[in-house]
């Protein structure tokens, strides 16, 4: 009897730990990964690789994260005054072709191709541009004659061992806005994305020499610090207006450094001891951008472990969740630190999963972004196993922007279909297919019990071609006689379901 009681006790305990059921998957959750191109961090592995190898390496990244049910890639297409696409404003990146200003050979448009491949897998493509970094080092001799350092030397300031665009010059603000507008106008991107590099991180003993611009352009009685913040605000506002006036469905997201202010300098700040802060040192004010409705989403980079004393992941996420409004809030996580950091918390396979659990338990956090792509792609099988089983076992849809109006108005999209050779072939009439991106397929037991929020019933997300035709493998539904079909438009909004009866 005692042995039986002991066995039952052990079974009960293990059921609460090792065999915990997977965590419920929200219907809408942003699952993104940064693909860094600067100094070939993630892709391409070398600018000297031939195009076919570069393509295969990119597809390996997409397929890896698609298998994890990620729904977005954030790809760096401007690293340092350069471009991963044909641009009238910047030379081809040396990180892509090995030599700045030299186009791919044989020629193709990498950005157009990368977007197509992401969309073919049902993933959003967020174009990540670093606006202010002009160079990554002091090797000026390798810059193209068409680099802004050579074309507009008066725009550029040296700080430390790099060169930066001067954010205080109106012509710089307009130039950078034009760059963002070119990408939005010419490519089918889902979002424009900025990282944490605004004014450069401060270097002891160095001065950012923008006194001349400050004297010329600052408002009366305006401090240097407030003027610098107003310059960043101005660019964010201009870029927002340019995006929304060109393609209103394209989102604008920013990923600031994780600490806005420490509580020691402002009672409203977080209980942290960060050496530099977004507001005071980088002159970025994301709280204002949210308040003004200039950004669709915010991704604070919270790359610290859950209970790190100087900057606790839990405390920082909690702070942002309480101070975010009018904007989708995602959290930037740092899997690059797993078993590769002096903070021994990262030696544990559950550190990253615990951060995801914490995010899911916070109603104001609706997604995560990982830095960077290569971090999970080798020697992390134990962590991946947890992610696949407990967190990313189902499809999730990217959240819609809180700035978007409902474009669907409860519509049902009419379709025709036929069953042939184990496939269901659907077609959408031309008058119905405008601005549709994906078809969603749900399995249904009874029409009266249809619940579109149950992600266990969502079995497919199918990209739509211009023809409006698509197919679904009916073997995936194991003899079910009812399907529900909905559609996602370019704003990420879902139509009303149409019930399909199959033979």
C-alpha positions in Angstrom: 0.0 0.0 0.0 2.8 2.4 0.9 4.6 1.6 -2.4 1.3 2.4 -4.2 0.9 5.7 -2.4 4.6 6.6 -3.1 4.1 5.7 -6.8 1.0 7.9 -7.1 2.8 10.8 -5.3 5.7 10.6 -7.7 3.3 10.4 -10.7 1.5 13.5 -9.5 4.7 15.4 -9.0 6.1 14.5 -12.4 2.8 15.3 -14.0 3.2 18.9 -12.7 6.8 19.3 -14.0 8.2 17.1 -16.7 4.9 16.2 -18.4 3.2 19.6 -18.2 0.8 20.0 -21.1 1.8 22.5 -23.8 0.9 26.1 -23.1 -2.2 27.2 -25.0 -1.3 28.9 -28.3 -2.9 32.4 -28.8 -4.6 32.9 -32.1 -2.5 36.0 -32.8 1.1 36.1 -31.7 4.0 37.7 -33.4 6.9 35.2 -33.8 9.8 36.9 -35.5 13.5 36.5 -36.0 16.1 39.1 -36.9 18.3 38.1 -39.9 21.3 40.3 -39.5 23.4 41.0 -42.6 25.9 43.5 -41.2 29.4 41.9 -41.2 27.6 38.8 -42.4 26.3 37.8 -38.9 23.5 35.6 -40.2 23.3 36.0 -44.0 24.9 35.8 -46.4 27.7 33.8 -44.7 30.1 35.7 -47.0 29.7 38.4 -49.6 32.0 36.3 -51.8 29.7 33.3 -51.9 28.1 32.6 -55.2 24.5 33.6 -55.6 23.1 30.0 -55.5 24.9 29.3 -52.1 23.6 32.6 -50.7 20.1 31.7 -51.8 20.3 28.2 -50.3 21.6 29.6 -47.0 18.7 32.1 -46.8 16.2 29.3 -47.6 17.7 27.2 -44.8 17.0 30.0 -42.3 13.4 30.4 -43.6 12.7 26.7 -43.5 14.2 26.3 -40.0 11.9 29.0 -38.6 8.9 28.0 -40.7 9.2 24.5 -39.1 9.0 26.3 -35.7 5.8 27.9 -36.9 7.3 31.4 -36.9 5.3 33.9 -38.9 7.8 36.8 -39.6 11.4 37.4 -40.6 13.0 40.8 -40.0 15.8 41.1 -42.6 18.4 43.8 -42.5 18.5 45.4 -45.9 20.4 48.5 -45.0 23.4 48.0 -42.7 25.7 51.0 -43.1 24.7 53.5 -45.7 24.3 50.7 -48.2 21.5 48.5 -49.8 20.6 44.9 -50.4 18.5 46.0 -53.4 18.9 48.4 -56.4 18.5 51.9 -54.9 18.9 55.4 -56.2 20.0 56.5 -52.7 22.6 53.9 -51.7 25.2 51.6 -53.2 25.0 47.8 -53.2 26.3 46.4 -49.9 29.7 44.8 -49.7 28.2 42.3 -47.2 26.1 41.0 -50.2 28.6 41.1 -53.1 32.0 41.4 -51.4 32.6 44.9 -52.9 30.5 47.9 -52.1 28.7 49.4 -55.1 29.0 46.2 -57.1 25.7 44.5 -58.2 25.1 40.7 -57.9 26.4 38.7 -60.8 24.5 37.3 -62.5 22.1 40.1 -61.7 18.9 39.6 -59.7 17.0 41.6 -57.1 17.8 40.0 -53.8 15.1 41.9 -51.9 12.3 41.0 -54.3 13.4 37.3 -54.2 13.7 37.2 -50.4 10.2 38.7 -50.0 8.7 36.2 -52.4 10.3 33.2 -50.6 9.1 34.4 -47.2 5.6 35.0 -48.4 5.5 31.6 -50.1 6.0 30.1 -46.6 3.2 32.2 -45.1 5.8 34.5 -43.3 5.7 38.3 -43.2 8.8 40.1 -44.4 9.8 43.1 -42.3 12.5 45.3 -44.0 15.0 46.2 -41.3 17.0 49.4 -42.1 19.6 51.0 -40.0 19.1 54.7 -40.8 21.9 56.5 -39.1 25.0 54.3 -39.3 27.1 55.4 -42.3 30.0 53.0 -41.9 30.9 50.0 -39.8 34.6 50.9 -39.4 37.2 53.4 -40.5 38.1 51.8 -43.9 36.9 54.7 -46.0 38.9 53.4 -49.0 36.4 50.6 -49.5 33.4 52.9 -49.8 31.7 53.3 -53.1 32.0 56.6 -54.9 28.2 56.7 -54.5 28.3 56.3 -50.8 26.9 59.3 -48.9 30.3 59.8 -47.2 31.6 60.7 -50.6 28.5 62.4 -52.1 27.5 64.4 -49.0 30.5 64.6 -46.6 28.8 67.5 -44.7 26.1 65.0 -43.6 28.5 62.7 -41.8 30.2 62.8 -38.4 32.9 60.6 -37.0 32.3 59.1 -33.5 34.6 56.4 -32.1 35.7 54.2 -35.0 32.6 54.7 -37.1 30.8 57.4 -39.1 27.2 58.4 -38.6 24.6 60.6 -40.4 24.0 63.7 -38.4 20.3 63.4 -37.3 20.0 67.1 -36.7 20.2 68.1 -40.4 16.9 68.5 -42.2 18.4 67.3 -45.4 19.5 64.1 -43.7 16.0 63.5 -42.3 14.6 64.0 -45.8 17.2 61.7 -47.4 16.5 58.9 -44.9 12.8 59.3 -45.3 13.2 59.0 -49.1 15.1 55.7 -48.6 12.2 54.3 -46.6 9.7 55.5 -49.1 11.6 53.9 -51.9 11.5 50.5 -50.2 7.8 50.8 -49.5 6.9 52.0 -52.9 8.9 49.4 -54.8 8.5 46.2 -52.7 5.8 44.1 -51.2 7.1 44.5 -47.6 4.8 43.9 -44.7 6.7 46.4 -42.4 9.6 48.8 -42.2 11.7 48.1 -39.1 14.3 50.2 -37.2 16.6 48.8 -34.5 18.2 50.5 -31.5 20.8 52.6 -33.2 19.6 56.2 -33.1 22.3 58.6 -31.7 25.3 56.3 -31.1 25.9 54.5 -27.8 28.1 56.8 -25.8 31.9 56.3 -25.7 33.8 57.6 -22.7 36.0 60.5 -23.8 34.3 61.0 -27.1 32.1 63.9 -28.2 29.4 63.7 -30.9 30.2 67.0 -32.7 26.8 68.2 -33.7 27.2 71.7 -32.1 27.0 73.5 -35.5 23.7 71.9 -36.3 22.4 72.5 -32.8 23.2 76.2 -33.0 21.6 76.5 -36.4 18.4 74.5 -35.9 17.5 74.3 -32.2 14.5 76.1 -30.9 15.1 79.0 -28.4 15.7 77.7 -24.9 15.8 74.1 -26.2 18.5 71.9 -24.5 20.9 69.8 -26.6 19.3 66.7 -25.2 15.7 67.7 -26.1 16.9 68.9 -29.5 18.5 65.6 -30.2 15.3 63.7 -29.2 13.3 66.0 -31.4 15.4 65.1 -34.4 14.7 61.4 -33.9 11.0 62.1 -33.3 11.0 64.1 -36.5 12.4 61.2 -38.6 10.0 58.7 -37.0 7.0 60.9 -37.7 8.2 61.5 -41.3 8.7 57.8 -42.0 5.3 57.0 -40.5 3.6 59.5 -42.7 5.5 58.3 -45.8 4.6 54.7 -45.2 1.0 55.2 -44.5 0.4 57.6 -47.4 2.1 55.1 -49.8 0.7 51.8 -48.6 -1.5 52.1 -45.4 -1.3 48.4 -44.6 2.5 48.4 -44.3 3.5 48.6 -40.6 6.3 50.6 -39.0 8.0 48.9 -36.1 10.9 49.9 -33.9 13.1 47.9 -31.5 14.7 50.2 -28.9 17.3 49.3 -26.3 15.5 47.5 -23.4 15.8 50.2 -20.7 13.9 53.5 -21.2 15.3 55.1 -18.0 16.5 53.7 -14.7 14.4 54.5 -11.7 17.5 56.2 -10.1 17.2 59.1 -12.6 13.4 59.1 -13.0 10.8 57.6 -10.7 8.9 56.5 -13.8 11.8 54.4 -15.0 12.4 50.7 -14.4 14.0 49.1 -11.4 17.3 48.6 -13.3 20.9 49.8 -13.3 21.6 49.9 -17.0 24.8 51.7 -18.0 23.0 53.5 -20.8 19.4 54.1 -21.5 17.2 54.7 -24.6 15.9 58.1 -23.5 19.0 59.7 -21.9 21.8 58.3 -24.0 20.4 57.3 -27.4 17.9 60.2 -27.4 15.0 58.0 -28.4 11.5 58.5 -26.9 9.4 55.4 -27.8 6.7 56.4 -25.2 6.0 59.5 -27.3 6.0 57.6 -30.6 3.3 55.2 -29.1 1.3 58.1 -27.7 1.3 59.9 -31.1 0.4 56.8 -33.1 3.5 56.9 -35.2 4.4 53.2 -34.8 2.4 50.0 -35.2 4.6 47.9 -32.9 7.5 48.1 -30.5 10.1 45.4 -29.7 12.2 46.4 -26.7 15.4 44.4 -26.7 15.3 42.6 -23.4 18.3 40.3 -23.8 19.0 39.7 -20.1 18.1 36.7 -18.0 14.9 36.5 -15.9 16.4 37.5 -12.6 19.7 39.3 -13.5 20.0 41.9 -10.7 21.1 44.9 -12.7 18.5 44.4 -15.5 16.0 41.7 -14.8 14.1 40.4 -17.8 11.0 40.1 -15.7 11.1 43.6 -14.3 11.8 45.2 -17.7 9.1 43.3 -19.5 6.7 44.1 -16.8 7.7 47.8 -17.1 7.1 47.9 -20.8 3.7 46.2 -20.5 2.6 48.8 -18.0 3.9 51.7 -20.2 2.8 50.7 -23.6 -0.3 52.0 -25.3 -1.8 52.3 -28.7 0.9 49.9 -30.1 1.5 46.2 -30.3 4.1 45.2 -27.8 6.5 42.3 -28.6 9.6 41.4 -26.7 13.1 41.0 -28.1 14.8 37.9 -26.7 18.5 37.0 -26.9 19.0 33.3 -27.7 22.5 34.1 -28.9 23.4 34.1 -25.2 22.5 30.4 -24.6 25.5 28.7 -23.2 27.6 31.6 -24.4 27.5 34.2 -21.7 29.0 35.1 -18.3 25.5 35.1 -16.8 25.2 31.4 -15.9 21.4 31.6 -16.1 21.8 31.2 -19.8 23.4 27.8 -19.3 20.0 26.4 -18.5 17.9 25.1 -21.3 14.8 26.6 -19.7 15.9 30.2 -19.6 14.5 31.1 -23.0 11.3 29.0 -22.6 10.7 30.7 -19.2 10.9 34.1 -20.9 8.4 33.0 -23.5 6.1 31.7 -20.8 6.4 35.0 -18.9 5.5 36.9 -22.1 2.5 34.7 -22.8 1.2 35.2 -19.2 1.3 39.0 -19.7 -1.8 40.2 -21.6 -0.1 43.3 -23.0 2.7 41.3 -24.6 1.6 39.6 -27.9 4.8 38.2 -29.4 8.5 37.7 -29.3 11.5 38.3 -31.7 14.7 36.4 -31.5 18.2 37.7 -32.1 19.6 36.4 -34.1 18.8 33.8 -36.8 21.8 31.6 -36.4 21.5 31.4 -32.6 19.1 28.4 -32.5 20.4 26.7 -35.7 23.1 24.6 -34.1 23.8 22.9 -30.8 20.4 23.9 -29.3 18.3 20.8 -29.8 17.3 20.6 -26.1 16.0 24.1 -26.2 14.3 23.6 -29.6 12.5 20.5 -28.3 10.9 22.6 -25.5 9.9 25.4 -28.0 8.3 23.0 -30.4 6.4 21.0 -27.8 5.2 23.7 -25.5 5.2 27.0 -27.3 5.2 26.8 -31.1 3.4 23.6 -31.8 0.5 25.4 -33.6 0.1 28.0 -36.3 -0.3 31.6 -35.0 -1.2 34.7 -37.0 0.7 38.0 -36.7 -1.4 40.5 -34.8 -3.1 43.2 -36.7 -2.0 46.8 -36.1 -4.0 48.8 -33.6 -3.7 51.7 -36.1 -5.6 49.9 -38.8 -9.3 50.2 -39.5 -11.4 47.1 -40.3 -11.2 46.7 -44.1 -13.3 43.5 -44.2 -16.6 44.6 -42.6 -17.6 41.1 -41.7 -17.4 39.9 -45.3 -17.5 36.3 -46.5 -15.3 35.6 -49.5 -17.1 33.4 -52.0 -15.1 30.6 -53.5 -15.6 27.7 -55.9 -14.0 24.3 -55.4 -13.6 20.8 -56.8 -12.1 17.7 -55.3 -9.7 15.9 -57.6 -6.9 13.3 -56.9 -7.0 13.9 -53.1 -6.7 17.7 -53.5 -9.3 20.4 -53.0 -8.9 23.0 -55.7 -10.3 26.4 -54.9 -10.8 29.5 -57.0 -11.7 33.0 -56.0 -13.6 35.2 -58.5 -11.6 38.2 -59.7 -13.9 40.7 -58.0 -13.3 39.0 -54.6 -9.6 38.5 -54.6 -8.3 42.1 -54.3 -5.8 42.6 -51.5 -6.1 39.0 -50.2 -2.9 37.4 -49.0 -3.7 34.0 -47.5 -6.4 31.4 -47.1 -6.9 29.7 -43.7 -8.3 26.3 -43.4 -10.0 25.1 -40.2 -11.4 21.6 -39.5 -15.0 21.6 -38.2 -17.1 19.0 -36.4 -20.3 20.9 -36.4 -21.0 24.3 -37.9 -22.7 25.4 -34.7 -19.5 24.6 -32.8 -17.1 26.5 -35.0 -14.5 28.4 -32.9 -12.0 30.3 -35.0 -10.0 31.1 -31.8 -9.1 27.4 -31.3 -5.7 27.1 -32.9 -5.9 23.3 -32.7 -8.4 23.5 -35.5 -6.3 25.7 -37.8 -4.6 23.3 -40.1 -3.3 25.4 -43.0 -2.2 28.9 -44.1 -2.0 29.0 -47.9 -0.4 31.9 -49.8 -2.6 33.2 -52.6 -1.4 33.8 -56.2 -2.6 36.6 -58.4 -4.8 34.0 -60.2 -6.9 33.4 -57.1 -6.4 29.7 -57.4 -5.1 27.5 -54.5 -5.2 23.9 -53.4 -5.4 22.0 -50.2 -4.4 18.4 -49.5 -7.5 16.8 -48.1 -5.5 13.9 -46.5 -4.5 16.4 -43.8 -8.1 16.5 -42.4 -8.4 12.7 -41.8 -11.9 12.1 -43.2 -13.5 15.3 -41.9 -16.6 16.3 -43.9 -16.6 20.0 -42.9 -14.1 22.7 -43.4 -14.2 26.4 -42.6 -12.4 28.7 -45.0 -11.4 32.3 -44.2 -9.1 34.8 -45.8 -6.4 37.2 -44.6 -6.1 40.6 -46.3 -2.9 42.7 -46.6 -3.8 44.4 -43.3 -3.6 41.0 -41.6 -7.4 41.0 -41.0 -9.5 37.9 -41.3 -12.8 37.5 -43.2 -15.8 35.7 -41.9 -15.8 31.9 -42.3 -17.4 30.1 -45.2 -18.3 26.5 -44.4 -17.3 23.9 -47.0 -18.9 20.5 -47.2 -16.7 17.9 -48.9 -17.6 14.4 -50.1 
